[in-house]
Amino acid sequence: MNTYRRGWTLRRRLLALLTVAGVLLVGLAVVEAAVAARHRGQLDTVLNRTGPLRVQGQELLNSLVDQETAIRGYAVGGDPADLAAYRSGVAQEQTLIASLDDLAQPYPQIRRDLVAVEQRSAQWRGAVAEPVIAATQGGGAAGRALINDEARAQFEQIRVAVERLQADIFRVRQSAVSAVEGSSNLLVGLLGAALALVLALGVILVVAIDRTVVAPITALAVRVRRVAEGDYHHHIEGSGPTEFRRLAVDIDAMRQKIAEDLAEVREARERIEWVNTQLQKQAEELVRSNRDLEQFAYVASHDLQEPLRKVASFCQLLQRRYAGQLDERADQYIGFAVDGAQRMQRLINDLLAFSRIGRLTTGFTEVDLDRVMAEVAGQTEVARQQAGAELTWSELPTIRGEEPLLTNLLANLVSNSVKFRRPDVPPRVHVSARLVDGEWEITCRDNGIGIEPEFADKIFVIFQRLHSKDAYPGTGIGLAIVKKIVEYHGGRIWADTTVDEGSALRFTMPVLPTDDCHEAADQPSPEGLPYAAGVPADDSRSNR
């Protein structure tokens, strides 16, 4: 656990890389902003100071030349227009000098040159221009006499001073242009450096992601894939940032858990396979035993029929021929023998019928249970008349099965309900059907003695009796036959012990695939009332 705590996490590495990149980019941005500001100042100097200085310097020279020309013309011709031109030139000179002085504030040398030009101009006006004007106004050629070589020499000094001023302005402008070019080059260099930095950071980021993210994830994926392919004992070891190593530890723990679970599952599967093998052997043995038992029951019951008939016949013959000729005890013994032989015949017949279920088959067909109930009503008519029993049934469905077996099934249920009646209470037996969870649930309900909940399962066990033969005669095999017939048809049977009165034996039968009743709602019917899906209570069948 301590191994991955000492390393930098992926979040920390990315944060450090982004911080360094951010600091460098911000630093470059600050420097570039400063250079750009200086560049704008230098460009402003070129455009708004040195340029106007150069232009106005040239205009100043032109103004001085105009003044000198106007004085010459005035001296020669005395034209007042020339004097006006001179006065205008002087005014323009003053304006230009004031403007140049304002523009030259940052440049002391240019201001000194400007002062020199102004002084030379004033000297020329005092020594030449004003005397020429005064002499010309006095008349004669005195004004022309003042325009001599000395006057021209003084004006030449003004020209020299102006040229010096223009030369200094040009130097200042060239210096400003050089500064602008330098700052432009610096800006380009900074932009190139920023681009190079971004590219370098991109390369570093790609390499860092490859080394810290892609490579560890790829290695982890290879190990995980090896485990996924079935090598659950392959140790998964992580590399790279802390998160990946922690993830590898968790995945390896999961691998170990899966390996342990698989070992347990494999062991459990081996145990299950062994148990299934044993169960298969036992099932085969049970099938063989059941087959042998059924074969034995069939053979035994069939082979016992003939000798038993002989015993019963001779016992009955003795009873008829010697009745009253022997003593009373002998007649009683003969009666016991006849009764035992008859009960043995019934028991063997029931056992034979039980063993034949599913062995002698006529094949499944569509069986109308309404028709079967009519047949059952005819078979049980004598017993019902003797007991005063009432048999009713609701409209019953058509199912697939063997009609003889289904007739035997319902006949056994009806006979059972008639037999287990309450004293002095006329039996009422009702058979109904309803659709529940996609299968038919058929109920045989009576008002007899009922079934205690603890005996609900025992009544279907072969030869299991809950009452003595004297109270309720029978072989104890009837409901076992019913259960076997129901299971043979793919259903199940049980005793509903929740009814308030009598008993209710319910069994299920599969629904025909094309049965229209599939669409009926699975609603329970009131117990004791005739009911079938879509059939009103007054449509029930009744037999007395």
QUIVEN-V312541 format. One record per pair of residues at least 12 apart in sequence whose C-alpha atoms are under 10 Angstrom apart, sorted by the first residue. I is the first residue (numbers start at 0). J is the second residue. Records with the same first field share a line. If there is no record, write none. Layout:
I = J + J
This chain:
0 = 244 + 245 + 248
2 = 241 + 244 + 245
3 = 237 + 238 + 239 + 240 + 241 + 242 + 243 + 244 + 245 + 248
4 = 240 + 241 + 242 + 244 + 245
5 = 241
6 = 239 + 240 + 241 + 242 + 244
7 = 239 + 240 + 241 + 242
8 = 211 + 239 + 240 + 241 + 242 + 243 + 244
9 = 208 + 211 + 212 + 239 + 240 + 241 + 242 + 243
10 = 240 + 241 + 242
11 = 240 + 241
12 = 207 + 211 + 240
13 = 204 + 207 + 208 + 211
16 = 200 + 203 + 204 + 207
17 = 200 + 204
19 = 200
20 = 196 + 197 + 199 + 200 + 201 + 204
23 = 193 + 196 + 197
24 = 192 + 193 + 194 + 196 + 197
26 = 193
27 = 189 + 190 + 192 + 193 + 196
28 = 189 + 190 + 193
30 = 186 + 189
31 = 182 + 185 + 186 + 187 + 188 + 189 + 190 + 193
32 = 186
33 = 186
34 = 181 + 182 + 183 + 185 + 186 + 189
35 = 182 + 183 + 185 + 186
36 = 182
37 = 178 + 179 + 182
38 = 178 + 179 + 180 + 181 + 182 + 183 + 185 + 186
39 = 179 + 182 + 183
40 = 175 + 179
41 = 174 + 175 + 176 + 177 + 178 + 179 + 180 + 182
42 = 175 + 176 + 178 + 179 + 180 + 182 + 183
43 = 175 + 179
44 = 102 + 105 + 171 + 172 + 175 + 176 + 179
45 = 171 + 172 + 173 + 174 + 175 + 176 + 177 + 178 + 179
46 = 172 + 175 + 176
47 = 102
48 = 99 + 101 + 102 + 103 + 104 + 105 + 168 + 171 + 172 + 175
49 = 102 + 103 + 106 + 168 + 169 + 170 + 171 + 172 + 173 + 174 + 175 + 176
50 = 102 + 168 + 169 + 171 + 172
51 = 98 + 99 + 102 + 168
52 = 95 + 98 + 99 + 100 + 101 + 102 + 103 + 109 + 164 + 165 + 168 + 169 + 171 + 172
53 = 99 + 164 + 165 + 166 + 167 + 168 + 169 + 171 + 172
54 = 99 + 165 + 168
55 = 92 + 95 + 96 + 98 + 99 + 102 + 165
56 = 95 + 96 + 99 + 113 + 161 + 162 + 164 + 165 + 166 + 168
57 = 161 + 162 + 164 + 165
58 = 91 + 92 + 95
59 = 88 + 91 + 92 + 93 + 94 + 95 + 96 + 99 + 116 + 161
60 = 92 + 116 + 157 + 158 + 160 + 161 + 162 + 164 + 165
61 = 88 + 92
62 = 84 + 85 + 87 + 88 + 89 + 90 + 91 + 92 + 93 + 95
63 = 85 + 88 + 89 + 91 + 92 + 116 + 120 + 154 + 157 + 158 + 161
64 = 85 + 88 + 154 + 157 + 158
65 = 81 + 84 + 85 + 87 + 88 + 89
66 = 81 + 82 + 83 + 84 + 85 + 86 + 87 + 88 + 89 + 92 + 124 + 128
67 = 85 + 88 + 123 + 124 + 127 + 128 + 150 + 151 + 154
68 = 81 + 84 + 85
69 = 81 + 82 + 83 + 84 + 85 + 86 + 87 + 88 + 128
70 = 82 + 83 + 84 + 85 + 86 + 124 + 127 + 128 + 129 + 131 + 132 + 135 + 142 + 143 + 146
71 = 85 + 128 + 131 + 132 + 142 + 143 + 145 + 146
72 = 85 + 143
73 = 85 + 128 + 131 + 132 + 135 + 136 + 142 + 143
74 = 128 + 131 + 132 + 133 + 134 + 135 + 136 + 139 + 140 + 141 + 142 + 143 + 144 + 145 + 146
75 = 135 + 140 + 141 + 142 + 143 + 144 + 146
76 = 135 + 140 + 142 + 143
77 = 132 + 135 + 136 + 138 + 139 + 140 + 142 + 143
78 = 135
79 = 136
82 = 132
85 = 128
89 = 120 + 124
92 = 117 + 120
93 = 117
96 = 110 + 113 + 114 + 116 + 117
97 = 113
99 = 113
100 = 113 + 114
103 = 168
106 = 167 + 168 + 171
108 = 164 + 167 + 168 + 171
109 = 163 + 164 + 165 + 166 + 167 + 168 + 171
110 = 164 + 167
111 = 164
112 = 160 + 161 + 162 + 163 + 164 + 165 + 166 + 167 + 168
113 = 160 + 161 + 163 + 164 + 165
114 = 160 + 164
115 = 156 + 157 + 160 + 161 + 163 + 164
116 = 156 + 157 + 158 + 159 + 160 + 161 + 162 + 163 + 164
117 = 157 + 160 + 161
118 = 157 + 160
119 = 153 + 154 + 155 + 156 + 157 + 158 + 159 + 160 + 161
120 = 153 + 154 + 156 + 157 + 158 + 160 + 161
121 = 157
122 = 153 + 154 + 157
123 = 150 + 151 + 152 + 153 + 154 + 155 + 156 + 157
124 = 150 + 153 + 154
126 = 145 + 149 + 150 + 153
127 = 142 + 145 + 146 + 147 + 149 + 150 + 151 + 153 + 154
128 = 142 + 145 + 146 + 150
130 = 142 + 145
131 = 143 + 144 + 145 + 146
132 = 145
210 = 239 + 240
211 = 238 + 239 + 240 + 243
212 = 238 + 239 + 240 + 243
213 = 239
214 = 238 + 239
215 = 237 + 238 + 239 + 240 + 243 + 244 + 247
216 = 237 + 238 + 239 + 243 + 247
218 = 235 + 236 + 237 + 238
219 = 235 + 236 + 237 + 238 + 243 + 244 + 246 + 247 + 250
220 = 235 + 247
221 = 235
222 = 234 + 235 + 236 + 237 + 247 + 251
223 = 235 + 236 + 247 + 250 + 251 + 254
226 = 251 + 254 + 258
227 = 254
229 = 258
230 = 254 + 258
231 = 251 + 254 + 255 + 256 + 257 + 258 + 259 + 261
232 = 251 + 254 + 255 + 257 + 258
233 = 251 + 254 + 255
234 = 247 + 248 + 250 + 251 + 252 + 254 + 255
235 = 247 + 248 + 249 + 250 + 251 + 252 + 254 + 255
236 = 248 + 250 + 251
237 = 250 + 251
290 = 354
292 = 354
293 = 350 + 351 + 353 + 354 + 355 + 356 + 358
294 = 351 + 354 + 355 + 358
295 = 354
296 = 347 + 350 + 351 + 352 + 353 + 354 + 355
297 = 347 + 348 + 350 + 351 + 352 + 353 + 354 + 355
298 = 351 + 354
299 = 347 + 350 + 351
300 = 343 + 344 + 346 + 347 + 348 + 349 + 350 + 351 + 352 + 354
301 = 347 + 348 + 350 + 351
302 = 347
303 = 343 + 344 + 347
304 = 343 + 344 + 347 + 348
307 = 340 + 341 + 343 + 344 + 347
308 = 340 + 341 + 343 + 344
309 = 340
310 = 336 + 337 + 340 + 341
311 = 336 + 337 + 338 + 339 + 340 + 341 + 343 + 344
312 = 337 + 340 + 341
313 = 337
314 = 333 + 334 + 335 + 336 + 337 + 338 + 340
315 = 333 + 334 + 336 + 337 + 338 + 340
316 = 333 + 337
317 = 330 + 333 + 334 + 337
318 = 330 + 331 + 332 + 333 + 334 + 336 + 337
319 = 333
321 = 333
322 = 334
342 = 472 + 473 + 474
343 = 474
345 = 473 + 474
346 = 462 + 473 + 474 + 475 + 476
347 = 474
349 = 474 + 475 + 476 + 477 + 480
350 = 461 + 462 + 474 + 476 + 477 + 480
352 = 404 + 407 + 476 + 477 + 480
353 = 461 + 476 + 477 + 479 + 480 + 481 + 483 + 484
354 = 480 + 483
356 = 404 + 480 + 483 + 484 + 487
357 = 401 + 404 + 483 + 484 + 487 + 488
360 = 401 + 403 + 404
361 = 400 + 401 + 402 + 403 + 404
362 = 399 + 400 + 401 + 402
363 = 398 + 399 + 400 + 401 + 402 + 488
364 = 397 + 398 + 399 + 400 + 401 + 402
365 = 397 + 398 + 399 + 400 + 401 + 402 + 511
366 = 396 + 397 + 398 + 399 + 400 + 401 + 402 + 403 + 405 + 406
367 = 395 + 396 + 397 + 398 + 399 + 400 + 402
368 = 394 + 395 + 396 + 397 + 398 + 399 + 402 + 405 + 406 + 409
369 = 392 + 393 + 394 + 395 + 396 + 397 + 540
370 = 395 + 397 + 402 + 406
371 = 395 + 402 + 403 + 405 + 406 + 407 + 408 + 409 + 410
372 = 390 + 391 + 392 + 395 + 405 + 406 + 409 + 410 + 413 + 430 + 540
373 = 392 + 406 + 540 + 541 + 542
374 = 406 + 409 + 410
375 = 390 + 405 + 406 + 407 + 408 + 409 + 410 + 411 + 412 + 413 + 414
376 = 390 + 391 + 409 + 410 + 413 + 541 + 542 + 543
377 = 410 + 542
378 = 406 + 407 + 410 + 414
379 = 410 + 411 + 413 + 414 + 417
380 = 542 + 543
382 = 414 + 417 + 418
383 = 413 + 414 + 417 + 418 + 425 + 426 + 427 + 542 + 543
384 = 542 + 543
385 = 417
386 = 417 + 418 + 420 + 423 + 424 + 425 + 426
387 = 417 + 424 + 425 + 426 + 427 + 543
388 = 416 + 417 + 418 + 420 + 424 + 425 + 426 + 427 + 428 + 542 + 543
389 = 417 + 425 + 426 + 427 + 428 + 429 + 445 + 541 + 542 + 543
390 = 413 + 416 + 417 + 426 + 427 + 428 + 429 + 430 + 445 + 540 + 541 + 542 + 543
391 = 427 + 428 + 429 + 430 + 431 + 443 + 444 + 528 + 529 + 539 + 540 + 541 + 542 + 543
392 = 428 + 429 + 430 + 431 + 432 + 442 + 443 + 444 + 528 + 529 + 530 + 531 + 536 + 538 + 539 + 540 + 541 + 542
393 = 429 + 430 + 431 + 432 + 433 + 528 + 529 + 530 + 531 + 532 + 534 + 535 + 536 + 537 + 538 + 539 + 540 + 541
394 = 430 + 431 + 432 + 433 + 529 + 530 + 531 + 532 + 533 + 534 + 535 + 536 + 538 + 539 + 540
395 = 430 + 431 + 432 + 433 + 439 + 441 + 530 + 531 + 532 + 534 + 539
396 = 431 + 432 + 433 + 434 + 439 + 441 + 508 + 510 + 511 + 514 + 516 + 531 + 532
397 = 439 + 510 + 511 + 514
398 = 439 + 488 + 508 + 509 + 510 + 511 + 512 + 514
399 = 488 + 508 + 509 + 510 + 511
400 = 484 + 485 + 487 + 488 + 489 + 508 + 509
401 = 484 + 487 + 488
404 = 480 + 481 + 483 + 484 + 485 + 487 + 488
405 = 481 + 484 + 485 + 488
407 = 477 + 480 + 481 + 484
408 = 477 + 478 + 480 + 481 + 482 + 483 + 484 + 485
409 = 430 + 443 + 481
410 = 477 + 481
411 = 477 + 478 + 480 + 481
412 = 428 + 430 + 442 + 443 + 444 + 445 + 477 + 478 + 481 + 504
413 = 427 + 428 + 429 + 430 + 443 + 444 + 445
414 = 428 + 477
415 = 445 + 447 + 473 + 477 + 478
416 = 428 + 429 + 443 + 444 + 445 + 446 + 447 + 448 + 449 + 501 + 502 + 503 + 504
417 = 445 + 446 + 447
418 = 447 + 448 + 471 + 472 + 473
419 = 445 + 446 + 447 + 448 + 449 + 450 + 466 + 470 + 471 + 472 + 501 + 502
420 = 445 + 446 + 447 + 448 + 449 + 471 + 501
421 = 446 + 447 + 448 + 449 + 501
422 = 447 + 448
424 = 446 + 447
425 = 446 + 447
426 = 445 + 446 + 447 + 501
427 = 444 + 445 + 446 + 447 + 501 + 527 + 543
428 = 443 + 444 + 445 + 446 + 447 + 501 + 502 + 503 + 527 + 541 + 542
429 = 442 + 443 + 444 + 445 + 446 + 503 + 526 + 527 + 528 + 529 + 530 + 539 + 540 + 541
430 = 442 + 443 + 444 + 445 + 503 + 504 + 505 + 527 + 528 + 529 + 530 + 531 + 539 + 540
431 = 443 + 444 + 505 + 524 + 526 + 527 + 528 + 529 + 530 + 531 + 532 + 539
432 = 505 + 506 + 507 + 523 + 524 + 529 + 530 + 531 + 532
433 = 507 + 516 + 519 + 520 + 521 + 522 + 523 + 524 + 530 + 531 + 532 + 533
434 = 507 + 508 + 509 + 510 + 516 + 517 + 518 + 519 + 520 + 521 + 522 + 523 + 531 + 532
435 = 507 + 517 + 519 + 520 + 521 + 522 + 523
436 = 517 + 520 + 521
437 = 508 + 509 + 510 + 511 + 516 + 517 + 518 + 519 + 521
438 = 490 + 507 + 508 + 509 + 510 + 511 + 516 + 517 + 521
439 = 490 + 506 + 507 + 508 + 509 + 510 + 511 + 516 + 517 + 521
440 = 490 + 491 + 492 + 505 + 506 + 507 + 508 + 509 + 510 + 523
441 = 492 + 503 + 504 + 505 + 506 + 507 + 508 + 531
442 = 492 + 493 + 494 + 495 + 502 + 503 + 504 + 505 + 506 + 507 + 526 + 527
443 = 494 + 502 + 503 + 504 + 505 + 506 + 526 + 527
444 = 495 + 498 + 500 + 501 + 502 + 503 + 504 + 505 + 526 + 527 + 528
445 = 500 + 501 + 502 + 503 + 504 + 526 + 527
446 = 499 + 500 + 501 + 502 + 503 + 527
447 = 500 + 501 + 502 + 503
448 = 500 + 501 + 502
449 = 494 + 495 + 496 + 498 + 499 + 500 + 501 + 502 + 503
450 = 465 + 494 + 495 + 496 + 497 + 498 + 500 + 501 + 502 + 503 + 504
451 = 494 + 495 + 496 + 497 + 502
452 = 494 + 495 + 496 + 497
453 = 496
454 = 494 + 496
455 = 493 + 494 + 495 + 496 + 504
456 = 492 + 493 + 494
457 = 478 + 479
458 = 475 + 476 + 477 + 478 + 479 + 482 + 493 + 494
459 = 475 + 476 + 477 + 478 + 479 + 480 + 481 + 482 + 483 + 492 + 493 + 494
460 = 475 + 476 + 477 + 478 + 479 + 480 + 482
461 = 474 + 475 + 476 + 477 + 478 + 479 + 480 + 482
462 = 474 + 475 + 476 + 477 + 478 + 479
463 = 475 + 476 + 477 + 478 + 479
464 = 476
478 = 492
481 = 506
482 = 506
485 = 506 + 507 + 508
486 = 506 + 507 + 508
488 = 507 + 508 + 509
489 = 507 + 508 + 509
490 = 506 + 507 + 508 + 509
491 = 505 + 506 + 507 + 508
492 = 504 + 505 + 506 + 507 + 508
493 = 505 + 506 + 507
494 = 506
498 = 526 + 527
499 = 526
500 = 526 + 527
503 = 526 + 527
516 = 532 + 533
519 = 532 + 533
520 = 532 + 533
